[in-house]
Structure formats: C-alpha cells, structure tokens
C-alpha cells in the first residue's frame, strides 16, 4: 500500500509527524481522524523518486554512523530511523526511511525491509545488518558498516581523483575536435576549395570533410551524438563493460592495478563480514560478488563449497587454477592459525589500497604526457595542413605580380 507522511495535532495540541500506510489519501486522512488527530498536512511518498535518483556511499556511511550512535544510546529503532529521515535532504532516502520506520513499528525486521531496496543496499550491507539483528549487536554492525563504507568512499575518491586529469584532457580533445569540425573547417573549406590552387592531398581530404560537414551539419551532429551515446552506454551496460575491461586489462600496468583493486575489495568485504559474526561459508559467497574480473569471480564462487568440505581457505587460494596472489594465501594462512583472519584481511585491504594508489600515480604519470603529446601532434598537424595552402595562395599572388 502507498505510504503517506503527515503532520497532525493530537489531543494535547502538540504537532505529531509520522508516516501511515493506506489504500489512498482519503483513507489515510480517515484513519488519522479516527485516532483523534487533526490533519495539518498529508503527502504521498510514492512517485517522488527522480530519474537517476539514488543513495550515495557517503549518505549510507552517515546513515550507518548515526544509527550506530542512536542504537548505543538506547533509542528504539523506528524512532532512530524517523529522526534520520527528517534530517535527510535526499527524497529517495526519505521515502525508504519512512517505509522502514513504518514497517519496523509493525514488527518487521530491519534487514527484511531494506531487502526490498536491493538497488540501494547491496548483499554485504544486508548480510551485516541481518547478522547484527540475529546476534543483538545491531549498533556494532552499523559501526562496522560505517567504517567499511567510509573506507570504500575514500578509496573510490582516490581513484576518481587520479583519473580526473586524463579525463579532462580527453574531454578537451573531443571538444576541440567538435569545434574544428562544425565551426572552423566548413568555413575554411568554402574559401580554399573555391580558389584555383593546387592543394596537398591531406589538406584537400580535410577540406572535403569540412565541406561535407558544412552541407550535412544535422546528419553529422546526429551521428556524433549517437556514437558518443553508444560509447557511454557501452560502459554502463554490464556485458559490454565486461568486454571492454577484459581488453583494457591486457595492458600490464592496467592489469596489475585491476588485480590490486579486486584483492582489496575482496579482503575488506570478507573482513567486515567475519568481524560482524557472519559464518565464513556465507561470507565467502557474499565476498565473491565483490570481484569484478571474470577469472576470479567464477573461481570465488567455488570457495564456500570447498571450505565446507574441509579445505582451508589458504589451500583453496593456492590452487594453481585460481591464480590468486600467493601473498594473499600466506597472509590468510597466518590468520587461520592465529584465529585473527578478520584483522589480517583488514591489513591486506589497507596494503593493497595503498598499492592501488601508487599504481594509479604511475599510470597517470604515463598517460598525462602521452595525452599531451597526442594533443600537440594533432594541433600541429592541423596547423601545418591549414597553413600550407595559405603559403600556396601567397606564392601564387607573388608570381602574378
């Protein structure tokens, strides 16, 4: 049933804010009036989600941090959720929290309500919340999640920050190409092709392209937008993105960095699940989903089954067919022998995240001069090809004097 947020006056004249489920707005108002509440505002929380709306990692980290604090202070779960809902600026988050507040008051567990929003809360999040509920340590579960989400957020920001400069350069190159293609070349081609002078082959080809663009601007513009949209969609659609990553991953420097990212994610996910009290078999199943490379993702799906049969995780990782780094298996073996696997995995995650940071700096230090060289060569070639016919015109004028 639809969910409605309301403000109302109770018998004592105090303003009450809460949510209510009803078949329609009229029924919601009738229920409130039947409970001796004078309705001030009544607004549907359905259909408010904007296209592309979602919950950022930082918002989820803040939600977990505040929930941990309020649970430790002894505040009931529905009231804690309601307080966060009122303070949230994200309408999508407000709608989810309103639903959580209402359904937990009706007796449903928090994990079962959040499981309805799998696009916003992944399997790791739901598993840790469920484990916290079952063990009576929901405050610690939220604390673990807040730390894990914050570490994930900082890690992703480092990756984005390192890639920002190359992306800006590439966008500048694309912008320069569009400017030349649609504004400069058509005008130059009109002038040069109308003159009776001999042009270099490369210059004539460029000018012919410029003439075609000038005569078919809408067609070329539409084709360019379609190509650009196809490229963007290729990165969004899982199948094509996987294919692109496989090809990109063939470069040694990129392959090494992608391996480090996967190991860091796997180690941190497994560590946080084990620390939350989730059984290792289930933890391995969930952690396998954090691996992005097909060769490791498929292998990781077999981990839980092999461990359930009695093999140690370190022995499974040392399997030559799986090809996980030996250092990972050796560290996990130490954790198995000392009973501190979660601590060892956290240290591994920290180590590999630092390695990714160093790898990013090395890759970007190579990419930046290469991109600048490409831009310089492209601009230089364009200038030479455009200046050559100008010299031809000047030479022709000198000969005619």
C-alpha positions in Angstrom: 0.0 0.0 0.0 1.1 3.6 -0.6 2.9 5.4 2.2 2.0 8.9 3.4 3.9 11.4 5.5 1.7 13.6 7.8 1.7 16.4 10.3 -1.2 16.5 12.7 -2.3 17.9 16.1 -3.0 15.5 18.9 -5.5 15.9 21.8 -2.9 17.9 23.7 -2.4 20.4 20.8 1.1 19.1 20.0 2.3 18.6 16.5 2.9 15.0 15.6 5.0 14.0 12.5 4.9 10.4 11.3 4.0 8.1 8.4 1.0 5.9 7.6 0.0 3.3 5.1 -3.4 3.4 3.4 -5.0 2.5 0.1 -5.4 6.2 -0.8 -5.1 9.7 0.6 -8.7 9.8 1.7 -8.4 6.6 3.7 -5.2 7.8 5.3 -7.0 11.0 6.5 -9.9 9.0 7.8 -7.6 6.7 9.8 -5.8 9.7 11.4 -9.1 11.4 12.3 -10.3 8.1 13.8 -7.2 8.3 16.1 -8.2 11.8 17.3 -5.6 13.5 15.2 -6.3 16.8 13.3 -4.5 16.6 10.0 -2.4 19.5 9.1 -0.5 18.1 6.0 -0.7 14.8 4.3 1.7 14.0 1.5 2.2 10.8 -0.5 5.7 9.4 -0.5 5.1 7.4 -3.7 6.2 8.5 -7.1 8.7 11.0 -5.7 11.8 9.3 -6.9 13.5 11.3 -9.6 15.1 9.6 -12.6 18.6 8.6 -11.7 18.0 9.2 -8.0 19.8 7.0 -5.6 21.8 7.0 -2.3 25.5 7.9 -2.4 28.1 5.9 -0.5 28.7 8.9 1.8 25.0 9.2 2.6 24.9 5.5 3.5 28.0 5.9 5.6 26.4 8.8 7.5 23.2 6.8 8.0 25.1 3.9 9.5 27.2 6.2 11.7 24.1 8.0 13.1 22.2 4.7 13.5 25.1 3.2 15.5 25.2 6.2 17.8 21.5 6.2 18.4 21.3 2.4 18.9 24.1 2.6 21.5 22.1 5.4 23.3 19.1 3.0 23.6 16.8 4.8 21.2 14.2 2.4 19.7 14.9 1.5 16.0 11.8 3.1 14.5 12.4 6.4 16.3 16.1 6.5 15.3 15.1 5.9 11.7 12.4 8.6 11.8 14.9 11.2 13.2 17.4 10.5 10.4 14.5 10.7 7.8 13.6 14.2 9.0 17.2 15.4 8.7 17.8 13.8 5.3 17.9 16.0 2.2 17.6 13.1 -0.2 14.0 12.5 -1.2 14.7 8.9 -2.2 16.4 8.2 1.1 13.4 9.9 2.9 11.0 7.6 1.2 13.0 4.5 2.1 13.4 5.5 5.7 9.7 6.4 6.0 8.9 2.9 4.9 11.5 1.4 7.3 10.1 3.4 10.2 6.5 2.3 9.4 7.2 -1.4 8.8 9.6 -1.9 11.8 6.8 -0.5 14.0 4.6 -3.2 12.6 7.1 -5.9 13.7 9.1 -6.5 10.6 12.9 -6.8 10.9 15.1 -4.0 9.5 17.0 -6.3 7.2 13.8 -7.7 5.6 12.6 -4.1 4.9 15.9 -3.0 3.4 16.0 -6.1 1.3 13.1 -4.6 -0.7 15.6 -1.9 -1.9 18.4 -4.1 -3.4 19.3 -1.4 -5.9 20.3 0.8 -2.9 21.6 -1.7 -0.4 23.9 -4.5 -1.6 24.2 -8.0 -0.3 27.1 -7.1 2.0 25.1 -4.4 3.7 22.0 -6.6 4.1 24.0 -9.6 5.4 25.8 -7.5 8.1 22.5 -5.9 9.2 20.9 -9.3 9.4 23.8 -10.7 11.4 23.6 -7.7 13.8 19.9 -8.3 14.3 20.4 -12.0 15.0 23.2 -11.5 17.4 21.7 -8.5 19.2 24.7 -6.3 18.2 23.0 -4.0 15.6 24.9 -1.0 16.9 28.2 -2.7 16.3 27.0 -3.9 12.8 26.2 -0.3 11.9 29.6 0.8 13.2 31.4 -1.7 11.1 29.3 -0.7 8.0 30.1 3.0 8.6 33.8 2.3 8.7 33.7 0.0 5.7 31.6 2.5 3.6 33.9 5.3 4.6 36.9 3.3 3.6 35.2 2.4 0.3 34.3 6.0 -0.3 37.8 7.3 0.3 39.2 4.6 -1.9 36.9 5.4 -4.8 37.6 9.2 -4.4 41.3 8.5 -4.7 40.7 6.5 -7.9 38.4 9.3 -9.4 40.9 12.0 -8.3 43.8 10.2 -10.1 41.7 9.8 -13.3 40.3 13.3 -13.3 43.2 15.0 -15.1 43.3 12.4 -18.0 39.5 12.6 -18.4 39.7 16.4 -18.6 42.4 16.2 -21.3 40.3 13.7 -23.3 37.2 15.8 -23.0 39.2 18.9 -24.1 40.4 16.9 -27.1 36.8 15.9 -28.0 35.6 19.5 -27.6 38.4 20.8 -29.8 37.5 18.2 -32.4 33.9 19.3 -32.4 34.8 23.0 -32.6 37.1 22.3 -35.6 34.6 20.0 -37.3 31.5 22.1 -37.0 32.7 25.7 -37.0 36.2 26.2 -38.4 36.6 23.5 -41.1 33.4 24.3 -43.0 34.3 27.9 -43.4 37.9 27.2 -44.4 36.8 24.6 -46.9 34.4 27.2 -48.5 37.3 29.6 -49.0 40.1 27.3 -50.1 38.1 25.0 -52.4 36.7 28.0 -54.3 40.3 29.1 -55.2 42.0 27.6 -58.2 45.1 26.4 -56.4 46.8 23.1 -56.0 46.4 21.7 -52.5 48.3 18.9 -50.7 46.3 15.6 -50.7 46.0 15.6 -46.9 44.8 19.2 -46.9 42.2 18.5 -49.6 40.9 15.5 -47.7 40.4 17.6 -44.6 38.7 20.4 -46.5 36.4 17.9 -48.3 35.4 16.5 -44.9 34.8 20.1 -43.7 32.7 20.8 -46.8 30.6 17.6 -46.2 30.1 18.6 -42.5 29.0 22.1 -43.5 26.5 20.8 -46.0 25.2 18.0 -43.7 25.5 19.5 -40.3 22.4 17.9 -38.7 23.3 14.5 -40.1 26.9 14.6 -38.8 25.8 16.1 -35.5 23.2 13.3 -35.0 25.7 10.6 -35.9 28.3 12.1 -33.5 25.7 12.2 -30.7 24.7 8.6 -31.4 28.3 7.5 -31.4 29.0 9.3 -28.1 25.8 7.8 -26.5 26.8 4.3 -27.7 30.2 4.7 -26.1 28.7 5.9 -22.8 26.1 3.0 -22.9 28.9 0.5 -23.5 30.4 1.4 -20.1 27.0 1.3 -18.4 25.7 -2.0 -19.8 27.3 -4.9 -17.9 28.1 -7.2 -20.8 29.9 -4.6 -23.0 31.6 -3.1 -19.9 33.0 -6.5 -19.1 34.3 -6.9 -22.6 35.9 -3.5 -22.5 37.5 -4.2 -19.2 38.9 -7.6 -20.5 40.6 -5.8 -23.4 41.8 -2.9 -21.3 43.1 -5.4 -18.7 45.5 -6.9 -21.2 47.9 -3.9 -20.7 50.4 -5.0 -17.9 50.1 -1.8 -15.8 46.3 -1.7 -16.0 46.1 -5.5 -15.3 48.2 -5.2 -12.2 46.1 -2.3 -10.9 42.8 -4.1 -11.6 44.1 -7.1 -9.7 45.0 -5.0 -6.7 41.6 -3.3 -6.7 39.9 -6.7 -6.7 42.1 -8.1 -3.9 41.5 -5.0 -1.8 37.7 -5.2 -2.2 37.6 -9.0 -1.6 39.8 -8.7 1.6 37.8 -5.8 3.1 34.4 -7.3 2.3 35.4 -10.7 3.8 37.0 -8.9 6.9 33.9 -6.9 7.7 31.6 -9.9 7.3 33.7 -12.1 9.6 34.0 -9.3 12.1 30.2 -8.9 12.1 29.8 -12.6 13.1 28.7 -13.9 9.7 29.7 -17.6 9.2 32.7 -18.0 6.8 30.7 -20.0 4.3 28.1 -17.3 3.8 30.8 -14.6 4.0 32.7 -16.2 1.1 29.5 -16.4 -1.0 28.9 -12.7 -0.5 32.5 -11.6 -0.9 32.7 -13.4 -4.2 30.3 -10.8 -5.6 32.9 -8.0 -4.9 35.3 -9.4 -7.5 34.9 -7.8 -10.9 37.3 -9.8 -13.0 35.5 -12.9 -14.5 38.5 -15.2 -14.0 38.4 -14.6 -10.2 34.7 -14.1 -9.9 33.9 -17.5 -11.2 36.7 -19.1 -9.1 35.5 -17.4 -5.9 32.0 -18.9 -6.3 33.6 -22.3 -5.5 35.3 -21.2 -2.4 32.4 -21.7 0.0 31.8 -25.3 -1.3 35.4 -26.3 -1.0 35.8 -24.8 2.5 32.5 -26.5 3.6 34.1 -29.8 2.6 37.0 -29.3 4.9 39.7 -27.4 2.9 41.3 -24.4 4.4 40.8 -21.1 2.6 44.5 -20.6 2.2 44.9 -24.0 0.5 42.0 -23.1 -1.9 43.7 -19.8 -2.8 47.0 -21.6 -3.5 45.3 -23.7 -6.2 47.2 -23.1 -9.4 44.0 -23.0 -11.5 42.7 -20.0 -9.5 45.9 -17.9 -9.7 45.3 -15.7 -6.7 48.4 -14.0 -5.4 50.5 -16.2 -3.1 50.9 -13.4 -0.6 47.1 -13.3 -0.1 47.0 -17.1 0.7 50.0 -16.9 3.0 48.5 -14.0 5.0 45.2 -15.8 5.3 47.0 -19.0 6.5 48.6 -16.8 9.3 45.1 -15.6 10.2 43.7 -19.1 10.2 46.5 -20.4 12.5 46.2 -17.4 14.9 42.4 -17.1 14.8 42.6 -13.4 13.6 41.7 -13.7 10.0 39.5 -10.6 10.1 42.4 -8.5 11.3 44.8 -10.0 8.7 42.3 -9.3 6.0 41.8 -5.7 7.0 45.6 -5.2 6.9 45.7 -6.8 3.5 43.0 -4.5 2.3 44.9 -1.4 3.6 48.1 -2.6 1.9 46.5 -3.3 -1.5 44.6 0.0 -1.4 47.9 1.8 -0.9 49.3 -0.2 -3.8 46.4 0.8 -6.0 47.2 4.5 -5.0 50.8 4.0 -6.1 49.8 2.2 -9.3 47.3 5.0 -10.2 50.1 7.6 -9.8 52.4 5.6 -12.0 49.7 5.0 -14.7 48.6 8.7 -14.7 52.2 9.8 -14.8 52.5 7.8 -18.1 49.1 8.8 -19.5 49.4 12.5 -19.0 52.5 13.1 -21.2 51.1 10.7 -23.8 47.8 12.6 -24.0 49.7 15.9 -24.1 51.8 14.6 -27.0 48.7 13.4 -28.9 47.1 16.8 -28.4 50.3 18.6 -29.6 50.7 16.4 -32.6 47.0 16.7 -33.6 47.1 20.5 -33.3 50.4 20.8 -35.0 49.3 18.6 -37.9 46.1 20.7 -38.3 48.0 24.0 -38.3 50.5 22.7 -40.9 47.8 21.4 -43.1 45.9 24.7 -42.9 49.0 26.9 -43.3 50.3 25.1 -46.4 47.5 26.2 -48.7 47.8 29.8 -47.4 51.5 29.8 -48.4 50.4 28.4 -51.8 48.0 31.3 -52.2 50.6 33.8 -51.2 53.1 32.3 -53.6 50.6 32.4 -56.4 49.9 36.1 -55.8 53.7 36.8 -55.8 54.1 35.1 -59.2 51.2 37.1 -60.7 52.8 40.4 -59.8 
